Amino acid sequence: MSDERLHTDLLGIAMKTPVLTASGTFGFGEEFKDFVDLSRLGGVMVKGTTLLPRRGNDGVRITETPEGMLNCIGLENPGVEHFLDETLPRIQQYGMNVIVNISGSTAEEYGKLAGLLDVPGVAAIELNVSCPNVKEGGIVFGTDPEAAAAVVREAKAHTKKPVILKLSPNVTDIVAMARAVEAAGADAVSLINTLLGMEIDIHRFRPVLGNITGGLSGPCVKPVAVRMVWQVAQAVRIPIIGMGGIASAEDAVEFFLAGASAVAVGTANFTDPEITMKICDGLDTYLAEHGFSSIEEIVGKANPGFLGFRNDVQKG
């Protein structure tokens, strides 16, 4: 099947399709090479990377929930030096756009990581701001607009790569967060990250997860994610990568109609390793059946508050 209708240019990155994979759900891409044409993906947001190697959390780290899952992996990864020396050279053979998700304990750590990753083979950097700001007494970057903005500014000061800020849904006002990071220079936002959740073992009388709480993802979070994309699309001019519970082409279409320019598939990769290819095929069929020649034609089409939609109305 030709992907001509799905060709997308996002942040200056040429993408065969607007379908990406969410960090933490797709490894470094190579793990799915037997199931997916990696070069057909818009990009692979690789496993979260930190300055030093991390072993992750102890105890149970994943548990299934109705229509989803809870996880508290704890950013287990081999560290940025290993990624640059070993992983990146190896995965470049697959012809995929590599977007590196990074995490730090201070804004300065994000800046250092962004600088180290300002190398050929890295298409963009995604900032995971769910980690606590050590210097500010444990404030989580992702719930404080000023702290998140500081992370963006620090990253932008150290790299020429596009910088994407991953927004947390665990906030009172996600629009305020989006506006703050846009003003700080973020090139795009991705949303949503996981919702904070918990499960209790009723026979052992204690939390199931070793970390007590974890991130909730999967189809159960999709309505929340679509709503937040809808809201943010009305408030910012930078592109949005929508994610949260996408498990079909129809799910993806909802995000585009709400204002996302691209989508990322996460938890569904665990249940069907070929799901991204099925979503690409389904999107192409949807566009053809509805008479659209490109994915851009449906972005924000159901969102009267979307800036691009308003511009179309004014032109008409």
N, C-alpha and C positions, 0 to 999 in steps of 0.2 A: 504493500500500500504506500502511495506517495504521501509525503508529509508537507507538500507545498503549501497547503492552507494553514499549516501549523507553524511555519517558520516565524520565529520571534527574535527581535533584537531587544535585549534587556540590559541596560547599563552599558551599552556598547559591546555586549557579548552576543555573538551570533549563536542562536539556538535552533536546532532542527524542530524542536517542539517546546511548548511552554510548560512541560511536565518535568519537575525536578524530584529529587528524593530528599526527605528530611533527615537532618543530622541525628545520628544515634540509632537509626532504623535500617541502615543500608551499608554499615561498615565503611570501608574505603572504596566501595564500588566493585572491586575485583571479586568479592565473595559472591556476587550475583551474575558473573560473566557467562555462566552456563544457561541462564534463564532470560537474560535481558541484553538487547543491543545497547550497550552503554553509550555509544556515540549518538544514539537517537534521543537520549534524554537531554533536556535543556541544561541540566547540570546535576552533579552529585554533591550534596552538602555532606562532607565527610564527617566521621565521628569526631566529637568534641576534642579539641587539642589544647593542652596546657603547657606552660614553660617546662615543667619537670614531669616525669612519669607519675601516674597515679594508679593505685591498685583498686580504687573504688571502695564502695561500702561493704561491710561485713553482713553476714546473715542472708535471709531471703531478699532478693533484689527485684523480682518480678512476680506479679500475681494477676491472674485473669479476673476480670470483672464483667458484669453484664454489658455486652456491646463495647468492650474495651479492655484496657489493662492498666495496672499501676506499676510504675518502676521507680527504683531508687538506685540506679547503677553507680552513681557517684563519680561520673566523668573518668572512668577507667580508660587509660590510654597510655601509649609508650612515650609521650612527650614530643615536643616540637622538633628537637634535633633528630630523633629517630624518624619522624615523619619526613623531614627534609632529606635526610641521607639515604633512607631505605624505601619508604613507602611512595613518596612522590615520583621518583624516577621509575619505579615499577609500574605504577598505575597510568602513567602518561601514554603507554602503548595503546590504551583503549580509546583514545580520541575523544574523551569526555571533558566537559568543562568542570574543573575542580573548584568547588567553593569550600573554603576551610572555616569551620566553626571553631571559635576560640573562646576560652574562659580564663579569667584572672581574678585575683583577690583584691587588686587595686587598679585604678585607672592606668597607672604607670605600667603594670604588667600587660594590660591590653595593648598599650603602645609598643612595648618591646616585642610582643608576639606579632603585631601587625608589621613591624619593621622586618622581622626575621622572615616573614612570609611574603614579602614584597619581591618575589622571584618569578622567573618564567615558569609557566605550568600551573600557576595559581590564578584563576579567573577573577575571584572576588573573595572577600572575607566577611563572614557572618559573626556578629558579636552576640554571644550568649551571656546575657546580663542577669542570670538567675543566681549568681554567686554573691556572697556577702562582701561588702567593702570593709576590709579589715581596718583601714585607717579611720573609718567613720564609725567604729564600734559595732560592726556587723550589719549595717544597713544594706539591704539587698538592692543592687543597682537597678534591677528591673521594676522596682516599685517606687522609685524616687526620681522624678523628672530631671532634677539637677544632677544627680549622680549619673544617670544614664547619659545625659548630655556630655558630662565630663569624659566618660568613656569614649564616646564618639569623637570628641575633639582630640583626645589623645591618640586614638587609632588613626584618624585622618592626618595627624601631624607626622606620622611615621610611615605612611604607605601611599602609593599612587593607585592602588587597586580600589575598585568600588567597595564601599563599606555598607553592609546591610545590618541593621539593628533588629534583633529578634525580640519582639514584644511579648511580655508576659501577660496572661489574662487575669492574673491574681492581683488586680489593682481596682481601685474605685473608679478611675477615669482613664481608660486606655487612649482616648483622644488627646488628653493632656500629655501623656507619654509620647505619643506619635509626633505631636507638634514640637515638643521639646527637642527630640532627637533630630527632627528635620531642620530646626533652626540651628542646631549644632553642626550640621553638615552631612548627616547621613544621606547616602545616595538612594537608599530604599529601606523599606521595613518588611519584615516577614512576621506573620502572625496566623495562628497563635502558638505559643509554647504550651506546655502541658498545664492543666489545672491541678491545684494541690488537692490530694485526696488521701483517704485512709481506709483500711479494712481491718476488722478485729476478728480473731479466731475465737468463736464463742465456746469452744470446748477447752481451749488452753487459757482463755481469759487474758489474752494479750494481743497486741498488734501483730499482723501477719508479716509485715515488712521489717527487716532489720533496722531500717532507718526511721521506723514508725510511720512516717508519711512518705508519699511518693507522688510522681506526676501521672495524672490521669490522661489517657489518650484513647483514640479509637472513635468509631462511629458515634458514640454517646456524646462526644463534645462538639460534633459538627454544627448544630444549631447555634451554639455560643460563638464558634469561630466565624460562621457566616455573618452573624450579627455584628461582631467586632470589625470584620473587614468592611462591612457596609458603613459603619460609623467612621472609621479611619479614612475611608475613601472620600468622604465628604469634607475632611479636614486638612488633608495634605496634598501636595502636588507631586511628591516623589512616588515611584512605583511601589506596588504592594505585591508581595508573594504570599498567597493565601494557603493556609494549611490547617489541618485539624479534622480528622475523621474522614478524609477522602478515601473512598473505597470503590468508586466507579466513575465513569465519564460524566454521568448525570450529577454526581456530587461536585465534580470539578467545575461543571458549567455554572452551578450556583455561585461559586466563588468568583468566576469571571463576571457574571452578571452583577454581582455585588460591588465590583470595582477592582478585583485583583488582575494584574497583568500576567502573572504566572502562578502556578500552584506547586506545592510539594506534597508528596505522598509519604506517609510515615508508617503507622502501625499496620496498615494493610499489607505491607511488604512481608510481614511475618506469616500471614495466613495464606498469601498467594505471591510467590516470588516473581511471577510474571505480570502482576497487576498493573505496573506502569505502562507496559506495552499495550495491554488491553484498554487502558484509559486513553492512550494516544489514538488507537484505532477508533475508539468510541467518539472521541472529540472530532476526528476528521469526518466521521459519518454524520454527526450532529450538524456540523457546519454545512455539509453538502445538502442535507435534507432541508435545512432552513434557508438555503440560498446565500450563505455567507462565504466570502472568498478568503477571509483571514480571521484569526482569533481576535485581533484588535477590534473587529466590528461588534463584538459582543461584550467587550470590557465596559462595565458600568451601565449596561443597557437597561438594567432593572433598578438602577439607583438614581432617582431624579436629583439627588444632592451631589452626585459624582461630578467633579470639576470638568472632566472631559465630556460628559453627557451634557452638562449645561452649555458648554461651548458649541456642541452640535446643535442644540436647541436654538441658540442665538443665531447661528449661521442659517438655520432653516427659517 
